[in-house]
Amino acid sequence: MSSAENTMTEKRELSAFEAKNEAQKLAFAPVVFQVVVAMQRLEILDLICKNRKGISLESISDKTGVSLYGVKVLLEMAANADIVKYLDDHTVTVTMLGYFLNSDEMTRVNINFTHDVCYDGFKFLTESIQNGKPEGLKTLGNWPTIYPGLSSLPERVKKSWFEFDHFYSDEAFRDALNIVFQEKPSTIFDIGGNTGKWAFASCEYNPDVKVKILDLPQQIAVAKANAEKRNLTDRISYFEINLLDKSQKIPKGADVVWMSQFLDCFGEDEIVAILENVRQAAAPHTTVFILEPFIDNQKFDAAAYCLTATSLYFTALANGNSKMYSVKAMTGLVERAGLEVVETFPLIGESFHTILKCKVKA
Ligand SMILES: C[S@@+](CC[C@H](N)C(=O)[O-])C[C@H]1O[C@@H](n2cnc3c(N)ncnc32)[C@H](O)[C@@H]1O
């Protein structure tokens, strides 16, 4: 049973009193979220963390340059949200929650992504669900989906988007390389290769492999520039393609097709069409690897929570019709496209990811 399902079955029903209390927390959750962001960006939280025995409000105000009024309103909310604790009327210390909000890398990446990329656009979630379109995307720019806009996002938004994307995939890549290179590929096609991180990691892992990055033109331009900086131009090639356009065909020639955190960018029918495109290009020996964080295959409740929240980023901002999938759902889509999952590598390394190894159905 997945951790998400576990949570559903094992959680005790709240009393009416508790439920009403939780409902108020949700009603003001965006306020508390912004309090955390403000405390991080005004360096108040870090200062409190560095003074575990307690620090006065006046001292926080002096050291950060934030008015005493500003310090008070932020900390009164933070105390009610269990982020800090008052030792007396004028002195605060950090709680365990505050400590992790300040120091945990995954939390930092998730908060910046939610704040910088998602926050404004989520006001349009209702319309996005109604229309099946990412109605919140207009808060970032004027594209049909977020992907052609990635390289031209405002700098802070871009940084938070890429840190979020890379935080999750970087962790998985180390172990994924060992799995993929068991196939001894001469040529890997990295579909949705983005800035080239997998291609560079592959070239470093194996001195002979050649990688072709397939992606939208905007991302190919970034990947090319990155490859040039690394002197990898003779080992990495490029193929501009819009995989939502069924007339654009993936070329032949791959020993391994690699798709990392890529198929979750599409709706179910689109995934089937992309996998059919992969199948038409595949030779009998070609191995297709799908790396995804699947919602039904997580060790921790927090992971399933993050992933289901990420689905709604796709709804409101990315494209309006994709989501994070379960292993079962993805396996069904693989089969619909005429491929089959021949081996599953669950939860590789310390990461949230599973690799599905696929072949063209005989
Ligand atoms: C979430 S990123 C994944 C990047 C990388 N593979 C990783 O694991 O970090 C998805 C990638 O798919 C590409 N992509 C999205 N829509 C596409 C389309 N219609 N055709 C081709 N590539 C697309 C994006 O440009 C982006 O580089």
The ligand as a MOL file (V3000), in Angstrom:
LIG
                    3D

  0  0  0     0  0            999 V3000
M  V30 BEGIN CTAB
M  V30 COUNTS 27 29 0 0 0
M  V30 BEGIN ATOM
M  V30 1 C 10.3250 19.1420 -16.0270 0
M  V30 2 S 11.4860 19.3610 -17.2850 0 CHG=1
M  V30 3 C 12.4870 17.9340 -17.0660 0
M  V30 4 C 13.9050 18.2220 -17.3260 0
M  V30 5 C 14.9140 17.1110 -17.0970 0
M  V30 6 N 14.6620 15.9660 -17.9460 0
M  V30 7 C 15.0260 16.7270 -15.6360 0
M  V30 8 O 14.8610 15.5510 -15.3120 0
M  V30 9 O 15.3110 17.6120 -14.8130 0 CHG=-1
M  V30 10 C 10.5720 18.9690 -18.7380 0
M  V30 11 C 11.2890 19.2030 -20.0410 0
M  V30 12 O 10.3870 18.8090 -21.1000 0
M  V30 13 C 10.4480 19.7540 -22.1340 0
M  V30 14 N 9.1790 19.8020 -22.8700 0
M  V30 15 C 7.9920 20.2180 -22.3850 0
M  V30 16 N 7.0610 20.1880 -23.3620 0
M  V30 17 C 7.6840 19.7320 -24.4720 0
M  V30 18 C 7.2510 19.4700 -25.8010 0
M  V30 19 N 5.9980 19.7050 -26.1640 0
M  V30 20 N 8.1510 18.9810 -26.6870 0
M  V30 21 C 9.4390 18.7660 -26.3080 0
M  V30 22 N 9.9100 18.9880 -25.0740 0
M  V30 23 C 9.0420 19.4760 -24.1620 0
M  V30 24 C 10.7090 21.0650 -21.4050 0
M  V30 25 O 11.2180 22.0290 -22.2880 0
M  V30 26 C 11.6710 20.6460 -20.3150 0
M  V30 27 O 12.9880 20.7310 -20.7370 0
M  V30 END ATOM
M  V30 BEGIN BOND
M  V30 1 1 1 2
M  V30 2 1 2 3
M  V30 3 1 2 10
M  V30 4 1 3 4
M  V30 5 1 4 5
M  V30 6 1 5 6
M  V30 7 1 5 7
M  V30 8 2 7 8
M  V30 9 1 7 9
M  V30 10 1 10 11
M  V30 11 1 11 12
M  V30 12 1 11 26
M  V30 13 1 12 13
M  V30 14 1 13 14
M  V30 15 1 13 24
M  V30 16 1 14 15
M  V30 17 1 14 23
M  V30 18 2 15 16
M  V30 19 1 16 17
M  V30 20 1 17 18
M  V30 21 2 17 23
M  V30 22 1 18 19
M  V30 23 2 18 20
M  V30 24 1 20 21
M  V30 25 2 21 22
M  V30 26 1 22 23
M  V30 27 1 24 25
M  V30 28 1 24 26
M  V30 29 1 26 27
M  V30 END BOND
M  V30 END CTAB
M  END
